[in-house]
């Protein structure tokens, strides 16, 4: 089964620039299977600093939380 790619605009907590984050369908599938959140680290596309992303499903809405990687 093919899944459509989803994306969200996010803001880097280091350089404050906004960019489009394309969400991995496999991570969204984990949320559909009962997980409440999925976390991953990816570098900012502008300043290259690591960002901790957390995908959270709340009341059938997908939210992306962004924090500095510790």
FISEVO-417730 format. One record per residue: residue number from 1; residue in three letters; x, y, z negated of N, C-alpha, C, O, CB in turn. Coordinates in steps of 0.05 Angstrom, whole numbers, plus 32768, in hexadecimal, padded with zeros to 4 digits. Glycine has a CB too. Layout:
N
<tormi n="NUM" res="ALA" n_xx="X" n_yy="Y" n_zz="Z" ca_xx="X" ca_yy="Y" ca_zz="Z" c_xx="X" c_yy="Y" c_zz="Z" o_xx="X" o_yy="Y" o_zz="Z" cb_xx="X" cb_yy="Y" cb_zz="Z"/>
...
//
This chain:
70
<tormi n="1" res="UNK" n_xx="8011" n_yy="7FE8" n_zz="8000" ca_xx="8000" ca_yy="8000" ca_zz="8000" c_xx="8012" c_yy="8019" c_zz="8000" o_xx="8024" o_yy="801B" o_zz="7FF0" cb_xx="7FED" cb_yy="8000" cb_zz="7FE8"/>
<tormi n="2" res="UNK" n_xx="800C" n_yy="802C" n_zz="8012" ca_xx="801B" ca_yy="8045" ca_zz="8013" c_xx="800E" c_yy="8059" c_zz="8000" o_xx="7FF6" o_yy="805C" o_zz="7FFF" cb_xx="801C" cb_yy="804F" cb_zz="8030"/>
<tormi n="3" res="UNK" n_xx="801F" n_yy="8067" n_zz="7FF1" ca_xx="8015" ca_yy="807C" ca_zz="7FDF" c_xx="801F" c_yy="8097" c_zz="7FEA" o_xx="8035" o_yy="8099" o_zz="7FF4" cb_xx="8020" cb_yy="8078" cb_zz="7FC2"/>
<tormi n="4" res="UNK" n_xx="800E" n_yy="80AB" n_zz="7FE9" ca_xx="8015" ca_yy="80C5" ca_zz="7FF1" c_xx="8029" c_yy="80D1" c_zz="7FDD" o_xx="8025" o_yy="80CE" o_zz="7FC5" cb_xx="7FFC" cb_yy="80D7" cb_zz="7FF5"/>
<tormi n="5" res="UNK" n_xx="803D" n_yy="80E0" n_zz="7FE7" ca_xx="804F" ca_yy="80ED" ca_zz="7FD5" c_xx="8042" c_yy="8104" c_zz="7FC8" o_xx="8033" o_yy="8113" o_zz="7FD4" cb_xx="8069" cb_yy="80F6" cb_zz="7FE4"/>
<tormi n="6" res="UNK" n_xx="8047" n_yy="8107" n_zz="7FAE" ca_xx="803C" ca_yy="811E" ca_zz="7F9F" c_xx="8054" c_yy="8130" c_zz="7F97" o_xx="806A" o_yy="8126" o_zz="7F93" cb_xx="802C" cb_yy="8115" cb_zz="7F86"/>
<tormi n="7" res="UNK" n_xx="804F" n_yy="8149" n_zz="7F95" ca_xx="8064" ca_yy="815B" ca_zz="7F8C" c_xx="8059" c_yy="8171" c_zz="7F7A" o_xx="8041" o_yy="8176" o_zz="7F7B" cb_xx="8073" cb_yy="8168" cb_zz="7FA5"/>
<tormi n="8" res="UNK" n_xx="806A" n_yy="817D" n_zz="7F6B" ca_xx="8062" ca_yy="8193" ca_zz="7F59" c_xx="8078" c_yy="81A7" c_zz="7F59" o_xx="8090" o_yy="81A0" o_zz="7F5A" cb_xx="805B" cb_yy="8189" cb_zz="7F3D"/>
<tormi n="9" res="UNK" n_xx="8071" n_yy="81C1" n_zz="7F57" ca_xx="8085" ca_yy="81D6" ca_zz="7F53" c_xx="808E" c_yy="81D6" c_zz="7F36" o_xx="807D" o_yy="81D5" o_zz="7F24" cb_xx="807A" cb_yy="81F2" cb_zz="7F5C"/>
<tormi n="10" res="UNK" n_xx="80A8" n_yy="81D7" n_zz="7F31" ca_xx="80B3" ca_yy="81D7" ca_zz="7F16" c_xx="80C7" c_yy="81EE" c_zz="7F15" o_xx="80D1" o_yy="81F7" o_zz="7F29" cb_xx="80BF" cb_yy="81BC" cb_zz="7F0F"/>
<tormi n="11" res="UNK" n_xx="80CE" n_yy="81F6" n_zz="7EFC" ca_xx="80E2" ca_yy="820B" ca_zz="7EF8" c_xx="80F9" c_yy="81FF" c_zz="7EE8" o_xx="80F5" o_yy="81F3" o_zz="7ED3" cb_xx="80D5" cb_yy="8223" cb_zz="7EEA"/>
<tormi n="12" res="UNK" n_xx="8111" n_yy="8204" n_zz="7EF1" ca_xx="8129" ca_yy="81FA" ca_zz="7EE4" c_xx="812C" c_yy="8208" c_zz="7EC9" o_xx="812A" o_yy="8221" o_zz="7EC8" cb_xx="8142" cb_yy="81FD" cb_zz="7EF5"/>
<tormi n="13" res="UNK" n_xx="8131" n_yy="81FA" n_zz="7EB3" ca_xx="8135" ca_yy="8207" ca_zz="7E99" c_xx="8151" c_yy="8213" c_zz="7E96" o_xx="8156" o_yy="8220" o_zz="7E82" cb_xx="8130" cb_yy="81F3" cb_zz="7E83"/>
<tormi n="14" res="UNK" n_xx="8162" n_yy="820F" n_zz="7EAA" ca_xx="817D" ca_yy="821B" ca_zz="7EA9" c_xx="817E" c_yy="8235" c_zz="7EB9" o_xx="8186" o_yy="8249" o_zz="7EAE" cb_xx="8191" cb_yy="8206" cb_zz="7EB4"/>
<tormi n="15" res="UNK" n_xx="8177" n_yy="8233" n_zz="7ED3" ca_xx="817A" ca_yy="824B" ca_zz="7EE4" c_xx="815F" c_yy="8259" c_zz="7EE9" o_xx="815F" o_yy="826F" o_zz="7EF5" cb_xx="8186" cb_yy="8242" cb_zz="7EFF"/>
<tormi n="16" res="UNK" n_xx="814A" n_yy="824E" n_zz="7EE1" ca_xx="812E" ca_yy="8259" ca_zz="7EE3" c_xx="8124" c_yy="825A" c_zz="7EFF" o_xx="810F" o_yy="8267" o_zz="7F04" cb_xx="812E" cb_yy="8274" cb_zz="7ED6"/>
<tormi n="17" res="UNK" n_xx="8132" n_yy="824E" n_zz="7F12" ca_xx="8128" ca_yy="824D" ca_zz="7F2E" c_xx="8112" c_yy="8238" c_zz="7F30" o_xx="8113" o_yy="8223" o_zz="7F23" cb_xx="813F" cb_yy="8248" cb_zz="7F42"/>
<tormi n="18" res="UNK" n_xx="80FF" n_yy="823C" n_zz="7F42" ca_xx="80EA" ca_yy="8229" ca_zz="7F46" c_xx="80F1" c_yy="8218" c_zz="7F5F" o_xx="80FD" o_yy="8222" o_zz="7F72" cb_xx="80CF" cb_yy="8237" cb_zz="7F4A"/>
<tormi n="19" res="UNK" n_xx="80E9" n_yy="81FF" n_zz="7F5E" ca_xx="80EC" ca_yy="81ED" ca_zz="7F75" c_xx="80D7" c_yy="81D8" c_zz="7F75" o_xx="80CA" o_yy="81D3" o_zz="7F60" cb_xx="8109" cb_yy="81E1" cb_zz="7F75"/>
<tormi n="20" res="UNK" n_xx="80D3" n_yy="81CB" n_zz="7F8B" ca_xx="80BF" ca_yy="81B6" ca_zz="7F8E" c_xx="80CB" c_yy="819B" c_zz="7F86" o_xx="80E0" o_yy="8193" o_zz="7F91" cb_xx="80B4" cb_yy="81B5" cb_zz="7FAB"/>
<tormi n="21" res="UNK" n_xx="80BF" n_yy="818E" n_zz="7F73" ca_xx="80C7" ca_yy="8173" ca_zz="7F6B" c_xx="80B5" c_yy="815E" c_zz="7F77" o_xx="809D" o_yy="815F" o_zz="7F73" cb_xx="80C7" cb_yy="8171" cb_zz="7F4B"/>
<tormi n="22" res="UNK" n_xx="80C0" n_yy="814D" n_zz="7F87" ca_xx="80B1" ca_yy="8137" ca_zz="7F93" c_xx="80B0" c_yy="8120" c_zz="7F7F" o_xx="80C5" o_yy="8117" o_zz="7F77" cb_xx="80BC" cb_yy="812E" cb_zz="7FAF"/>
<tormi n="23" res="UNK" n_xx="8098" n_yy="8117" n_zz="7F78" ca_xx="8095" ca_yy="8102" ca_zz="7F64" c_xx="8097" c_yy="80E6" c_zz="7F70" o_xx="808A" o_yy="80E1" o_zz="7F84" cb_xx="807B" cb_yy="8106" cb_zz="7F55"/>
<tormi n="24" res="UNK" n_xx="80A5" n_yy="80D5" n_zz="7F62" ca_xx="80A9" ca_yy="80B9" ca_zz="7F6B" c_xx="808F" c_yy="80AA" c_zz="7F67" o_xx="8085" o_yy="80A9" o_zz="7F50" cb_xx="80C0" cb_yy="80AC" cb_zz="7F5B"/>
<tormi n="25" res="UNK" n_xx="8083" n_yy="809F" n_zz="7F7C" ca_xx="8069" ca_yy="8090" ca_zz="7F79" c_xx="806B" c_yy="807A" c_zz="7F64" o_xx="8057" o_yy="8074" o_zz="7F57" cb_xx="8061" cb_yy="8085" cb_zz="7F93"/>
<tormi n="26" res="UNK" n_xx="8082" n_yy="806D" n_zz="7F61" ca_xx="8085" ca_yy="8058" ca_zz="7F4D" c_xx="8081" c_yy="8062" c_zz="7F31" o_xx="8077" o_yy="8054" o_zz="7F20" cb_xx="80A1" cb_yy="804A" cb_zz="7F50"/>
<tormi n="27" res="UNK" n_xx="808A" n_yy="807B" n_zz="7F2B" ca_xx="8086" ca_yy="8086" ca_zz="7F11" c_xx="8069" c_yy="808D" c_zz="7F0C" o_xx="805F" o_yy="8089" o_zz="7EF6" cb_xx="8097" cb_yy="80A0" cb_zz="7F0E"/>
<tormi n="28" res="UNK" n_xx="805C" n_yy="8097" n_zz="7F20" ca_xx="803F" ca_yy="809D" ca_zz="7F1D" c_xx="8030" c_yy="8083" c_zz="7F19" o_xx="801C" o_yy="8082" o_zz="7F0A" cb_xx="8035" cb_yy="80AC" cb_zz="7F36"/>
<tormi n="29" res="UNK" n_xx="8038" n_yy="806D" n_zz="7F26" ca_xx="802C" ca_yy="8053" ca_zz="7F23" c_xx="802E" c_yy="8049" c_zz="7F06" o_xx="801C" o_yy="803D" o_zz="7EFB" cb_xx="8038" cb_yy="803F" cb_zz="7F36"/>
<tormi n="30" res="UNK" n_xx="8045" n_yy="804F" n_zz="7EF9" ca_xx="8049" ca_yy="8047" ca_zz="7EDD" c_xx="8034" c_yy="8055" c_zz="7ECB" o_xx="802A" o_yy="8049" o_zz="7EB8" cb_xx="8065" cb_yy="804F" cb_zz="7ED3"/>
<tormi n="31" res="UNK" n_xx="802E" n_yy="806E" n_zz="7ED1" ca_xx="801A" ca_yy="807D" ca_zz="7EC2" c_xx="7FFE" c_yy="8070" c_zz="7EC7" o_xx="7FEE" o_yy="806F" o_zz="7EB4" cb_xx="801A" cb_yy="809B" cb_zz="7ECA"/>
<tormi n="32" res="UNK" n_xx="7FF9" n_yy="8068" n_zz="7EDF" ca_xx="7FDF" ca_yy="805B" ca_zz="7EE6" c_xx="7FDC" c_yy="8041" c_zz="7ED8" o_xx="7FC6" o_yy="8037" o_zz="7ED3" cb_xx="7FDD" cb_yy="8057" cb_zz="7F04"/>
<tormi n="33" res="UNK" n_xx="7FF3" n_yy="8034" n_zz="7ED0" ca_xx="7FF2" ca_yy="801A" ca_zz="7EC3" c_xx="7FF0" c_yy="801C" c_zz="7EA5" o_xx="7FF3" o_yy="8008" o_zz="7E97" cb_xx="800A" cb_yy="800A" cb_zz="7ECB"/>
<tormi n="34" res="UNK" n_xx="7FED" n_yy="8034" n_zz="7E9A" ca_xx="7FE9" ca_yy="8037" ca_zz="7E7D" c_xx="7FFE" c_yy="8046" c_zz="7E6E" o_xx="7FFA" o_yy="804D" o_zz="7E57" cb_xx="7FE6" cb_yy="801D" cb_zz="7E72"/>
<tormi n="35" res="UNK" n_xx="8015" n_yy="804B" n_zz="7E7A" ca_xx="8029" ca_yy="805B" ca_zz="7E6D" c_xx="801E" c_yy="8077" c_zz="7E69" o_xx="8010" o_yy="8081" o_zz="7E79" cb_xx="8044" cb_yy="805B" cb_zz="7E7D"/>
<tormi n="36" res="UNK" n_xx="8026" n_yy="8084" n_zz="7E52" ca_xx="801D" ca_yy="809F" ca_zz="7E4D" c_xx="8030" c_yy="80B4" c_zz="7E59" o_xx="8028" o_yy="80CA" o_zz="7E5F" cb_xx="8019" cb_yy="80A4" cb_zz="7E2F"/>
<tormi n="37" res="UNK" n_xx="804A" n_yy="80AC" n_zz="7E5C" ca_xx="805D" ca_yy="80BF" ca_zz="7E68" c_xx="8074" c_yy="80AF" c_zz="7E73" o_xx="807A" o_yy="8099" o_zz="7E6B" cb_xx="8067" cb_yy="80D3" cb_zz="7E53"/>
<tormi n="38" res="UNK" n_xx="8081" n_yy="80BC" n_zz="7E87" ca_xx="8099" ca_yy="80B0" ca_zz="7E93" c_xx="80AE" c_yy="80C7" c_zz="7E95" o_xx="80A8" o_yy="80DD" o_zz="7E9E" cb_xx="8092" cb_yy="80A5" cb_zz="7EB0"/>
<tormi n="39" res="UNK" n_xx="80C6" n_yy="80C1" n_zz="7E8C" ca_xx="80DC" ca_yy="80D5" ca_zz="7E8C" c_xx="80F2" c_yy="80CD" c_zz="7E9F" o_xx="80F8" o_yy="80B6" o_zz="7EA2" cb_xx="80E7" cb_yy="80D9" cb_zz="7E6F"/>
<tormi n="40" res="UNK" n_xx="80FF" n_yy="80E2" n_zz="7EAA" ca_xx="8117" ca_yy="80DD" ca_zz="7EBB" c_xx="8127" c_yy="80F7" c_zz="7EBC" o_xx="811D" o_yy="810C" o_zz="7EB7" cb_xx="810F" cb_yy="80D4" cb_zz="7ED7"/>
<tormi n="41" res="UNK" n_xx="8141" n_yy="80F4" n_zz="7EC2" ca_xx="8153" ca_yy="810B" ca_zz="7EC4" c_xx="815B" c_yy="810E" c_zz="7EE1" o_xx="8161" o_yy="80FA" o_zz="7EEF" cb_xx="816C" cb_yy="8107" cb_zz="7EB2"/>
<tormi n="42" res="UNK" n_xx="815B" n_yy="8127" n_zz="7EEA" ca_xx="8163" ca_yy="812D" ca_zz="7F05" c_xx="8170" c_yy="8149" c_zz="7F05" o_xx="8168" o_yy="815A" o_zz="7EF5" cb_xx="814B" cb_yy="812D" cb_zz="7F1A"/>
<tormi n="43" res="UNK" n_xx="8184" n_yy="814D" n_zz="7F15" ca_xx="8192" ca_yy="8167" ca_zz="7F16" c_xx="8181" c_yy="817B" c_zz="7F25" o_xx="8172" o_yy="8175" o_zz="7F37" cb_xx="81AD" cb_yy="8164" cb_zz="7F24"/>
<tormi n="44" res="UNK" n_xx="8183" n_yy="8194" n_zz="7F1B" ca_xx="8176" ca_yy="81AB" ca_zz="7F29" c_xx="8180" c_yy="81AD" c_zz="7F45" o_xx="8199" o_yy="81AA" o_zz="7F49" cb_xx="817A" cb_yy="81C5" cb_zz="7F19"/>
<tormi n="45" res="UNK" n_xx="816F" n_yy="81B1" n_zz="7F58" ca_xx="8177" ca_yy="81B3" ca_zz="7F74" c_xx="8186" c_yy="81CE" c_zz="7F7A" o_xx="8192" o_yy="81D1" o_zz="7F8F" cb_xx="815F" cb_yy="81B1" cb_zz="7F86"/>
<tormi n="46" res="UNK" n_xx="8184" n_yy="81E1" n_zz="7F67" ca_xx="8191" ca_yy="81FB" ca_zz="7F6C" c_xx="81AB" c_yy="81FD" c_zz="7F5C" o_xx="81C0" o_yy="8204" o_zz="7F67" cb_xx="817D" cb_yy="8211" cb_zz="7F64"/>
<tormi n="47" res="UNK" n_xx="81AA" n_yy="81F9" n_zz="7F42" ca_xx="81C2" ca_yy="81FD" ca_zz="7F31" c_xx="81D0" c_yy="81E3" c_zz="7F29" o_xx="81E6" o_yy="81E4" o_zz="7F1D" cb_xx="81BA" cb_yy="820C" cb_zz="7F18"/>
<tormi n="48" res="UNK" n_xx="81C5" n_yy="81CC" n_zz="7F2F" ca_xx="81D1" ca_yy="81B2" ca_zz="7F2A" c_xx="81D2" c_yy="81A9" c_zz="7F0D" o_xx="81DF" o_yy="8195" o_zz="7F07" cb_xx="81EC" cb_yy="81B1" cb_zz="7F36"/>
<tormi n="49" res="UNK" n_xx="81C6" n_yy="81B8" n_zz="7EFB" ca_xx="81C5" ca_yy="81B0" ca_zz="7EDF" c_xx="81B0" c_yy="8199" c_zz="7EDC" o_xx="819C" o_yy="8199" o_zz="7EEA" cb_xx="81BF" cb_yy="81C8" cb_zz="7ECC"/>
<tormi n="50" res="UNK" n_xx="81B5" n_yy="8187" n_zz="7EC9" ca_xx="81A2" ca_yy="8171" ca_zz="7EC5" c_xx="8188" c_yy="817B" c_zz="7EB7" o_xx="8189" o_yy="818B" o_zz="7EA5" cb_xx="81AE" cb_yy="815B" cb_zz="7EB4"/>
<tormi n="51" res="UNK" n_xx="8172" n_yy="8170" n_zz="7EC1" ca_xx="8157" ca_yy="8178" ca_zz="7EB6" c_xx="8149" c_yy="815E" c_zz="7EAD" o_xx="814A" o_yy="814A" o_zz="7EBC" cb_xx="8146" cb_yy="8187" cb_zz="7ECB"/>
<tormi n="52" res="UNK" n_xx="813D" n_yy="815E" n_zz="7E96" ca_xx="812D" ca_yy="8148" ca_zz="7E8D" c_xx="8110" c_yy="814E" c_zz="7E95" o_xx="8104" o_yy="8161" o_zz="7E8C" cb_xx="812F" cb_yy="8145" cb_zz="7E6D"/>
<tormi n="53" res="UNK" n_xx="8105" n_yy="813C" n_zz="7EA6" ca_xx="80EA" ca_yy="813E" ca_zz="7EAF" c_xx="80D9" c_yy="8129" c_zz="7EA0" o_xx="80E2" o_yy="8113" o_zz="7E9C" cb_xx="80E8" cb_yy="813B" cb_zz="7ECE"/>
<tormi n="54" res="UNK" n_xx="80C1" n_yy="8131" n_zz="7E99" ca_xx="80AF" ca_yy="811E" ca_zz="7E8C" c_xx="8094" c_yy="8120" c_zz="7E9A" o_xx="8087" o_yy="8135" o_zz="7E9A" cb_xx="80AB" cb_yy="8124" cb_zz="7E6D"/>
<tormi n="55" res="UNK" n_xx="808B" n_yy="810A" n_zz="7EA7" ca_xx="8071" ca_yy="8109" ca_zz="7EB3" c_xx="805D" c_yy="8100" c_zz="7E9E" o_xx="8061" o_yy="80EB" o_zz="7E92" cb_xx="8071" cb_yy="80F6" cb_zz="7ECD"/>
<tormi n="56" res="UNK" n_xx="8048" n_yy="810F" n_zz="7E9B" ca_xx="8034" ca_yy="8109" ca_zz="7E86" c_xx="8019" c_yy="8108" c_zz="7E93" o_xx="8011" o_yy="811B" o_zz="7EA2" cb_xx="8035" cb_yy="811D" cb_zz="7E6F"/>
<tormi n="57" res="UNK" n_xx="8009" n_yy="80F3" n_zz="7E8E" ca_xx="7FEE" ca_yy="80F2" ca_zz="7E98" c_xx="7FDB" c_yy="80F8" c_zz="7E81" o_xx="7FDA" o_yy="80EA" o_zz="7E6D" cb_xx="7FE8" cb_yy="80D5" cb_zz="7EA4"/>
<tormi n="58" res="UNK" n_xx="7FCC" n_yy="810D" n_zz="7E85" ca_xx="7FB8" ca_yy="8116" ca_zz="7E70" c_xx="7F9D" c_yy="811A" c_zz="7E7E" o_xx="7F9B" o_yy="812C" o_zz="7E8F" cb_xx="7FC2" cb_yy="8130" cb_zz="7E62"/>
<tormi n="59" res="UNK" n_xx="7F8A" n_yy="810B" n_zz="7E76" ca_xx="7F6F" ca_yy="810D" ca_zz="7E81" c_xx="7F6E" c_yy="810E" c_zz="7E9F" o_xx="7F63" o_yy="8120" o_zz="7EAB" cb_xx="7F61" cb_yy="8126" cb_zz="7E75"/>
<tormi n="60" res="UNK" n_xx="7F7B" n_yy="80FA" n_zz="7EAC" ca_xx="7F7C" ca_yy="80F7" ca_zz="7EC9" c_xx="7F8A" c_yy="810E" c_zz="7ED7" o_xx="7F86" o_yy="8112" o_zz="7EEF" cb_xx="7F60" cb_yy="80F5" cb_zz="7ED3"/>
<tormi n="61" res="UNK" n_xx="7F9B" n_yy="811D" n_zz="7EC9" ca_xx="7FAB" ca_yy="8133" ca_zz="7ED5" c_xx="7FC8" c_yy="812D" c_zz="7ECF" o_xx="7FD0" o_yy="8126" o_zz="7EB9" cb_xx="7FA2" cb_yy="814E" cb_zz="7EC9"/>
<tormi n="62" res="UNK" n_xx="7FD8" n_yy="8130" n_zz="7EE4" ca_xx="7FF5" ca_yy="812C" ca_zz="7EE1" c_xx="8003" c_yy="8146" c_zz="7EDB" o_xx="8000" o_yy="8159" o_zz="7EEA" cb_xx="8000" cb_yy="811F" cb_zz="7EFB"/>
<tormi n="63" res="UNK" n_xx="8013" n_yy="8146" n_zz="7EC6" ca_xx="8022" ca_yy="815E" ca_zz="7EBE" c_xx="8040" c_yy="8157" c_zz="7EBF" o_xx="8047" o_yy="8140" o_zz="7EBA" cb_xx="801A" cb_yy="8168" cb_zz="7EA2"/>
<tormi n="64" res="UNK" n_xx="8051" n_yy="816A" n_zz="7EC6" ca_xx="806D" ca_yy="8166" ca_zz="7EC6" c_xx="8079" c_yy="817A" c_zz="7EB1" o_xx="8076" o_yy="8192" o_zz="7EB4" cb_xx="807A" cb_yy="816B" cb_zz="7EE2"/>
<tormi n="65" res="UNK" n_xx="8086" n_yy="816E" n_zz="7E9D" ca_xx="8093" ca_yy="817E" ca_zz="7E88" c_xx="80B1" c_yy="817F" c_zz="7E8F" o_xx="80BC" o_yy="816B" o_zz="7E98" cb_xx="808F" cb_yy="8173" cb_zz="7E6B"/>
<tormi n="66" res="UNK" n_xx="80BD" n_yy="8197" n_zz="7E8C" ca_xx="80D9" ca_yy="819A" ca_zz="7E94" c_xx="80E8" c_yy="81A5" c_zz="7E7C" o_xx="80E0" o_yy="81B8" o_zz="7E6F" cb_xx="80DB" cb_yy="81AE" cb_zz="7EAC"/>
<tormi n="67" res="UNK" n_xx="80FF" n_yy="8198" n_zz="7E75" ca_xx="8110" ca_yy="81A0" ca_zz="7E5F" c_xx="812D" c_yy="819D" c_zz="7E67" o_xx="8134" o_yy="818F" o_zz="7E7A" cb_xx="810A" cb_yy="818F" cb_zz="7E46"/>
<tormi n="68" res="UNK" n_xx="813E" n_yy="81AB" n_zz="7E58" ca_xx="815B" ca_yy="81A7" ca_zz="7E5C" c_xx="8163" c_yy="818C" c_zz="7E53" o_xx="8158" o_yy="8182" o_zz="7E3F" cb_xx="816B" cb_yy="81BD" cb_zz="7E4C"/>
<tormi n="69" res="UNK" n_xx="8174" n_yy="817E" n_zz="7E62" ca_xx="817E" ca_yy="8164" ca_zz="7E5B" c_xx="8192" c_yy="8168" c_zz="7E43" o_xx="81A3" o_yy="8179" o_zz="7E44" cb_xx="818C" cb_yy="8156" cb_zz="7E73"/>
<tormi n="70" res="UNK" n_xx="818F" n_yy="8157" n_zz="7E2F" ca_xx="81A0" ca_yy="815A" ca_zz="7E17" c_xx="81B7" c_yy="8147" c_zz="7E19" o_xx="81C8" o_yy="8146" o_zz="7E07" cb_xx="8190" cb_yy="8155" cb_zz="7DFE"/>
//
